Amino acid sequence: MEATKSRTVEGAFVLTPSALEQVKKKLARPGQEARVLAVRVVKGGCSGMGYDLNLVGAPKPDDLTWEQDGVTVATDPDSVKYLTGTQVDYAKSEFGGAFMFRNPNAKSSCGCGTSFSS
C-alpha cells in the first residue's frame, strides 16, 4: 500500500502572535530550523482528551499542513474536527509560560487548560 502524502490546507486553527513568537524562538535554536509544529488531540488528561504540541522533523504521511507567518503547522485528519476554530496562545507568568488552547469545540475543559471533552 502506497503511503499518502501530507496535504496542504487552510489553517484548521490559528496561533496567536504570542504563540508564534514562542514557536519561532524554539525554531531558532541550533538544529531546530527545519522543524514542523505538530499539534494533535490525544486521549488523556483529566477531561478525557488532551493536546499534544511538538516540534517534529516532518509531518506524518496523512497529515494536513499549512503555513502561518513562516511556521509550518501539521495536524492529523482526526484531530481537525476537534481543533477547527481553536486559537493557540502562549501565556507568560512569573513561573514560566505555557501554550493555552481556546477551543470552541470543547464542551468542558479542566482548570489547567490542557485537556477537554467534546
URRAVEN-V568026 format. One record per pair of residues at least 12 apart in sequence whose C-alpha atoms are under 6 Angstrom apart, sorted by sequence separation. I is the first residue (numbers start at 1). J is the second residue. D is the distance in Angstrom with one decimal. If there is no record, write none. Layout:
I;J;D / I;J;D
This chain:
40;52;5.0 / 63;75;5.4 / 64;76;6.0 / 88;100;5.7 / 106;118;5.0 / 39;52;5.6 / 63;76;4.5 / 88;101;4.7 / 39;53;4.5 / 87;101;5.9 / 38;53;5.7 / 87;102;5.1 / 38;54;5.3 / 86;102;5.5 / 37;54;5.8 / 86;103;4.4 / 37;55;4.7 / 36;55;5.4 / 35;55;5.8 / 36;56;5.3 / 35;56;5.4 / 35;57;4.9 / 36;58;5.9 / 38;73;5.9 / 40;75;5.7 / 36;72;5.2 / 37;73;4.8 / 38;74;4.7 / 39;75;5.3 / 36;73;5.8 / 38;75;5.7 / 41;79;5.2 / 40;79;5.6 / 6;61;5.0 / 11;66;5.8 / 5;61;4.9 / 6;62;5.0 / 8;64;5.7 / 9;65;5.9 / 4;61;5.6 / 6;63;4.8 / 7;64;4.9 / 8;65;4.6 / 9;66;5.6 / 4;62;5.9 / 6;64;5.6 / 7;65;5.9 / 8;66;5.4 / 47;110;6.0 / 50;114;5.9 / 50;115;4.1 / 49;115;5.4 / 49;116;5.3 / 47;115;5.5 / 49;117;5.9 / 47;116;4.8 / 48;117;5.7 / 19;89;4.9 / 45;115;5.3 / 47;117;5.4 / 13;84;5.3 / 19;90;4.5 / 12;84;4.6 / 13;85;5.2 / 15;87;5.9 / 18;90;5.4 / 13;86;4.8 / 14;87;5.1 / 15;88;4.8 / 16;89;5.2 / 13;87;5.9
